[in-house]
Amino acid sequence: MPVVASRRRSPVRAAAALLACVAVLTACGGTGGGTGRVVPDGRVTIAMAFGPSAGYAVDTDDAFVLSQLGVTESLVASGPDGRPRPALATAWAQQADPRTWRFELRPGVSFQNGEPLTGQAAAEALNRVAGVAAPPRAVRGIGLRAAADGTGAVRVTTTAADPILPLRLSGASTAILAPSAYRSTPPSVQGTGTGPMTVTEVNGTQSVTLARNDRYWGERPLLAGVTANFVPDPAARALALRAGDADIAQELPESAALEFTGDEYVNQTVAAPRTASLILNQSRAPFSDIRVRQAVAAALDRTALGEQALAGSAVPASELFGPAVAWGSQDAPPPADPARARQLLAEAGHGPGNPLRVELGTYGARAELPTLATAVQEMLRAAGIEATVRIGDYDAREPQLLAGDVDMYLLSRSYLLDVPDAGATLTSDYTCQGSYNLNHYCSPQFDALLAPLATETDPAARQKVFTEASARLTADVVGIPLVHTNAGGVGHRVTGYTVDPLAKTLVVPGLATTE
């Protein structure tokens, strides 16, 4: 998730595109720190790309908003390496019954309203989120139940042994709220989290105001407060940054990002486990025919998409998993071959007298997607495919995607977002019974390939399965990975800011402004 930060109101001096740098920028502009003395009890304003859509219900994707703003925390933390780390729990272990894990709680933690964190409070929070009609993806379908084990621990049981349960409990949607939160529906998040910032005022889907949590169990937050404005239009977020009305702006369009360079801004970019892919609906013609899918793959110049269409702010993709993770492909994508694409289309019955006409859908909340859609449209046209681009709201289109009522759709997906283990995405997105199988792909052989993940605990063995699964998806042309987008940042007078590749954290205790 590209993020940029600034406090200066003077005009921006354009320079080279620092977002082309991969990993944390050093030679390309520094580490994102401020240049002066830390302002005591400062405030920041954030222009966020995605706002709440369900009243901040933690069992929905609103949980990511709360997590980024430093309001809520889960029992476990995690990173792109796929290994769990302590958070509200300091240790955990699988019990004699392999379906049960015991989590020891961090002592001395209280919720923002003063209620203590106890085993009973943690159990109630987990049971609530697992018991809703549509549980969040991190815990869906595992039969999770929790019970207090004294005041300082909680036992979590699943229907079957789950080798990655600690990683599941690092998901933003498994945040632990105070018992008083559940007196309302959806649960109230004002004063009921454990994070460094507490919600003080909610203005619908427009904005939220936060203040420092002086009860925070960790490092004392440097900021006195935060204002988050939810600005769905990428151009408006860029304008807010340019005018000095935002200190941090998420998801800038690549054309605007080029402005925020030079001496007045400090950029940072890290490789992120996120792939923009072209979904091809296999449940109906024309993409039920592998030759048509192969034709689309041959028509696309993925190197040009990353290096030219997106101005070098993305890595061209050869497979689903990219260089952000150890098991990802480091290879360059195959070159475009429009002649081969036209031959395949002719074999499938789409010659000059019967051109293939399809709709290409996407959404504008992620700034890079409309740009990619336009470039893809031109590449397809050169191969003899007429694609009509339709840009709309993703939430409104999702039921059609799930029902198979689309041709092709351009989607950006973090494959470690819900659970920092690729098995979750592979299962939900590509198995016959996957809950988010937008390509409508069903292969018993692929499902069998993933079967060992149900019991395998060794990370290296799991990653071997991920690599083999990615190769099978490529061979079957299950959608087409286009680019791996990078999480990036541009900063000035904002210190303590680090881009999170998993997009879970933004406001942290060390975040501050400088003079």
ZIWO-V340626 format. One record per backbone hydrogen bond with DSSP energy under -1.0 kcal/mol. CO is the residue of the C=O (numbers start at 1). NH is the residue of the N-H. If there is no record, write none. Layout:
co = [CO:CO]
nh = [NH:NH]
This chain:
co = [2:4:16:17:18:26:26:37:39:42:42:44:45:45:46:47:48:57:60:61:62:63:64:65:66:67:68:68:70:71:73:74:75:75:77:79:85:88:89:91:93:97:99:100:101:102:103:104:109:111:115:118:119:120:121:122:123:124:125:126:127:136:139:142:145:147:151:152:153:154:155:156:157:162:164:165:167:168:169:171:172:178:179:180:181:191:192:193:196:198:201:203:203:206:207:208:209:209:210:211:213:224:225:226:227:228:229:233:234:235:236:237:238:239:240:240:247:248:249:253:254:256:258:259:262:266:268:270:272:273:275:276:276:277:278:279:286:289:290:291:292:293:294:295:298:300:301:302:303:304:304:305:306:308:310:313:315:321:322:325:337:338:339:340:341:342:343:344:345:346:351:356:358:359:360:361:362:366:368:369:370:371:372:373:374:375:376:377:378:380:381:386:388:390:393:394:397:398:399:400:407:408:409:411:413:414:419:421:422:423:424:425:426:427:428:431:434:436:439:443:444:445:446:450:451:452:452:458:459:460:461:462:463:464:465:466:467:468:469:470:471:472:473:477:480:482:483:484:487:488:489:490:491:493:495:500:508:509:512:513]
nh = [251:249:18:20:21:29:30:515:42:224:225:227:247:248:229:250:231:60:63:64:66:67:68:69:71:70:506:507:197:195:176:88:87:89:85:82:77:106:87:104:102:100:158:95:156:93:154:90:117:114:111:122:123:124:125:126:127:128:129:130:131:139:142:159:157:155:119:105:149:103:147:101:145:165:168:169:170:171:76:174:175:181:182:183:188:113:178:112:213:211:209:206:207:230:203:228:200:201:226:198:216:212:44:210:46:208:48:237:238:239:240:241:242:243:245:246:6:47:4:257:258:259:15:261:265:491:489:487:274:415:413:482:483:411:480:409:289:293:294:295:296:297:298:299:337:302:305:306:307:308:309:310:312:311:313:486:484:329:325:328:341:342:343:344:345:346:347:348:350:349:354:386:388:408:390:410:392:369:372:373:374:375:376:377:378:379:380:381:382:385:384:358:360:362:397:398:401:402:403:405:281:361:279:277:275:417:421:424:426:427:428:429:430:431:436:434:437:438:282:447:448:449:450:453:454:455:456:462:463:464:465:466:467:468:469:470:471:472:473:474:475:476:478:479:278:317:276:315:270:3:268:5:266:514:512:503:511:222:495:39]
